[in-house]
Amino acid sequence: MNKYLATAYKFGLLGGFLSIVSFYVLSHLYPDPTNLNLVFGYILIPISIFLSVKFYKDYSNSGFLSFAEGMTVGFVTYVLIGLLSTVGIWMILLSSPELFDLIKTQKIELLLQNKDMILSQVGENSFEATQKSMENLSPWNIALNDGLWKIIPGMFFSIIISIILRKNPN
């Protein structure tokens, strides 16, 4: 089992670290770094999964890879990235209440700017519920959202990459 996890740990830890650094750097460049950090995650996740599965296949498994092995390595990689990203962003937001307040303000302003469009699509009750949840937003909510949006696409990327790199012994 350890041979599955050796490369997954390396690329999961590296990806999680890069995600935290991305959020930190983007927070100095933009008032709300959350959306751009998600976009960075959509680039980071498939690259990390691909590299971890490829390294496992080439260096730990003699050039062979079953679908299950690829999924296992991919799973560990994207879950580590998601967990580290969640904890790191949460710690950044806890240590910088000004940044959190700025992000929260930006999100509420965006909601109010799009009020007419949202009302026409989902109705007043949904808009009010969303507005109330935005007012109760916490650093944990922002961090958890970021982590989940790294884990969910990671599942799909793992499936695709495991299929592409699959090679069974003849």
Contacts in CASP RR format, 6 or more apart in sequence:
PFRMAT RR
TARGET T0000
AUTHOR 0000-0000-0000
METHOD contacts of the structure
MODEL  1
MNKYLATAYKFGLLGGFLSIVSFYVLSHLYPDPTNLNLVFGYILIPISIF
LSVKFYKDYSNSGFLSFAEGMTVGFVTYVLIGLLSTVGIWMILLSSPELF
DLIKTQKIELLLQNKDMILSQVGENSFEATQKSMENLSPWNIALNDGLWK
IIPGMFFSIIISIILRKNPN
3 56 0 8 1.000
3 60 0 8 1.000
3 61 0 8 1.000
4 56 0 8 1.000
4 60 0 8 1.000
4 69 0 8 1.000
4 72 0 8 1.000
4 73 0 8 1.000
4 76 0 8 1.000
5 73 0 8 1.000
5 76 0 8 1.000
6 56 0 8 1.000
6 60 0 8 1.000
7 52 0 8 1.000
7 53 0 8 1.000
7 55 0 8 1.000
7 56 0 8 1.000
7 59 0 8 1.000
7 60 0 8 1.000
7 73 0 8 1.000
8 52 0 8 1.000
8 56 0 8 1.000
8 72 0 8 1.000
8 73 0 8 1.000
8 74 0 8 1.000
8 75 0 8 1.000
8 76 0 8 1.000
8 77 0 8 1.000
8 80 0 8 1.000
9 76 0 8 1.000
9 80 0 8 1.000
10 52 0 8 1.000
10 55 0 8 1.000
11 48 0 8 1.000
11 49 0 8 1.000
11 51 0 8 1.000
11 52 0 8 1.000
11 55 0 8 1.000
11 77 0 8 1.000
12 48 0 8 1.000
12 52 0 8 1.000
12 76 0 8 1.000
12 77 0 8 1.000
12 78 0 8 1.000
12 80 0 8 1.000
12 81 0 8 1.000
12 84 0 8 1.000
13 80 0 8 1.000
13 84 0 8 1.000
14 48 0 8 1.000
15 44 0 8 1.000
15 48 0 8 1.000
15 80 0 8 1.000
15 81 0 8 1.000
15 84 0 8 1.000
16 80 0 8 1.000
16 81 0 8 1.000
16 82 0 8 1.000
16 84 0 8 1.000
16 85 0 8 1.000
17 84 0 8 1.000
18 44 0 8 1.000
19 37 0 8 1.000
19 40 0 8 1.000
19 41 0 8 1.000
19 44 0 8 1.000
19 81 0 8 1.000
19 82 0 8 1.000
19 84 0 8 1.000
19 85 0 8 1.000
19 89 0 8 1.000
19 146 0 8 1.000
19 150 0 8 1.000
20 84 0 8 1.000
20 85 0 8 1.000
20 88 0 8 1.000
20 89 0 8 1.000
20 92 0 8 1.000
22 37 0 8 1.000
22 40 0 8 1.000
22 41 0 8 1.000
22 44 0 8 1.000
23 33 0 8 1.000
23 34 0 8 1.000
23 37 0 8 1.000
23 85 0 8 1.000
23 88 0 8 1.000
23 89 0 8 1.000
23 92 0 8 1.000
23 146 0 8 1.000
24 92 0 8 1.000
26 33 0 8 1.000
26 36 0 8 1.000
26 37 0 8 1.000
26 40 0 8 1.000
27 33 0 8 1.000
27 92 0 8 1.000
27 96 0 8 1.000
27 99 0 8 1.000
30 36 0 8 1.000
31 102 0 8 1.000
31 103 0 8 1.000
31 106 0 8 1.000
32 102 0 8 1.000
32 103 0 8 1.000
32 106 0 8 1.000
32 107 0 8 1.000
33 103 0 8 1.000
34 103 0 8 1.000
34 142 0 8 1.000
34 145 0 8 1.000
34 146 0 8 1.000
37 89 0 8 1.000
37 146 0 8 1.000
38 146 0 8 1.000
38 149 0 8 1.000
41 149 0 8 1.000
41 150 0 8 1.000
42 153 0 8 1.000
44 81 0 8 1.000
44 150 0 8 1.000
45 78 0 8 1.000
45 81 0 8 1.000
45 150 0 8 1.000
45 153 0 8 1.000
45 154 0 8 1.000
45 157 0 8 1.000
46 153 0 8 1.000
46 154 0 8 1.000
46 157 0 8 1.000
46 161 0 8 1.000
48 77 0 8 1.000
48 78 0 8 1.000
48 81 0 8 1.000
49 74 0 8 1.000
49 77 0 8 1.000
49 78 0 8 1.000
49 154 0 8 1.000
49 157 0 8 1.000
49 158 0 8 1.000
49 161 0 8 1.000
50 157 0 8 1.000
50 161 0 8 1.000
50 165 0 8 1.000
52 73 0 8 1.000
52 74 0 8 1.000
52 76 0 8 1.000
52 77 0 8 1.000
53 65 0 8 1.000
53 70 0 8 1.000
53 73 0 8 1.000
53 74 0 8 1.000
53 77 0 8 1.000
53 158 0 8 1.000
53 161 0 8 1.000
53 162 0 8 1.000
53 165 0 8 1.000
54 165 0 8 1.000
56 65 0 8 1.000
56 69 0 8 1.000
56 70 0 8 1.000
56 73 0 8 1.000
57 63 0 8 1.000
57 64 0 8 1.000
57 65 0 8 1.000
57 69 0 8 1.000
57 70 0 8 1.000
57 165 0 8 1.000
57 167 0 8 1.000
61 69 0 8 1.000
63 167 0 8 1.000
64 167 0 8 1.000
64 168 0 8 1.000
64 169 0 8 1.000
65 162 0 8 1.000
65 165 0 8 1.000
65 166 0 8 1.000
65 167 0 8 1.000
65 168 0 8 1.000
66 166 0 8 1.000
66 168 0 8 1.000
67 162 0 8 1.000
67 163 0 8 1.000
67 166 0 8 1.000
69 162 0 8 1.000
70 158 0 8 1.000
70 161 0 8 1.000
70 162 0 8 1.000
70 165 0 8 1.000
70 166 0 8 1.000
71 158 0 8 1.000
71 159 0 8 1.000
71 162 0 8 1.000
74 154 0 8 1.000
74 158 0 8 1.000
74 161 0 8 1.000
74 162 0 8 1.000
75 155 0 8 1.000
75 158 0 8 1.000
77 158 0 8 1.000
78 150 0 8 1.000
78 151 0 8 1.000
78 154 0 8 1.000
78 155 0 8 1.000
78 157 0 8 1.000
78 158 0 8 1.000
79 151 0 8 1.000
81 150 0 8 1.000
81 151 0 8 1.000
82 146 0 8 1.000
82 147 0 8 1.000
82 148 0 8 1.000
82 150 0 8 1.000
82 151 0 8 1.000
83 147 0 8 1.000
85 143 0 8 1.000
85 146 0 8 1.000
85 147 0 8 1.000
85 150 0 8 1.000
86 143 0 8 1.000
86 144 0 8 1.000
86 146 0 8 1.000
86 147 0 8 1.000
87 143 0 8 1.000
88 143 0 8 1.000
89 142 0 8 1.000
89 143 0 8 1.000
89 146 0 8 1.000
89 147 0 8 1.000
90 139 0 8 1.000
90 140 0 8 1.000
90 142 0 8 1.000
90 143 0 8 1.000
90 144 0 8 1.000
92 99 0 8 1.000
93 99 0 8 1.000
93 100 0 8 1.000
93 103 0 8 1.000
93 139 0 8 1.000
93 142 0 8 1.000
93 143 0 8 1.000
94 100 0 8 1.000
94 139 0 8 1.000
100 139 0 8 1.000
100 142 0 8 1.000
103 142 0 8 1.000
104 134 0 8 1.000
104 137 0 8 1.000
107 134 0 8 1.000
107 137 0 8 1.000
108 131 0 8 1.000
108 134 0 8 1.000
108 135 0 8 1.000
111 118 0 8 1.000
111 130 0 8 1.000
111 131 0 8 1.000
111 134 0 8 1.000
115 127 0 8 1.000
118 126 0 8 1.000
118 127 0 8 1.000
118 130 0 8 1.000
119 127 0 8 1.000
END
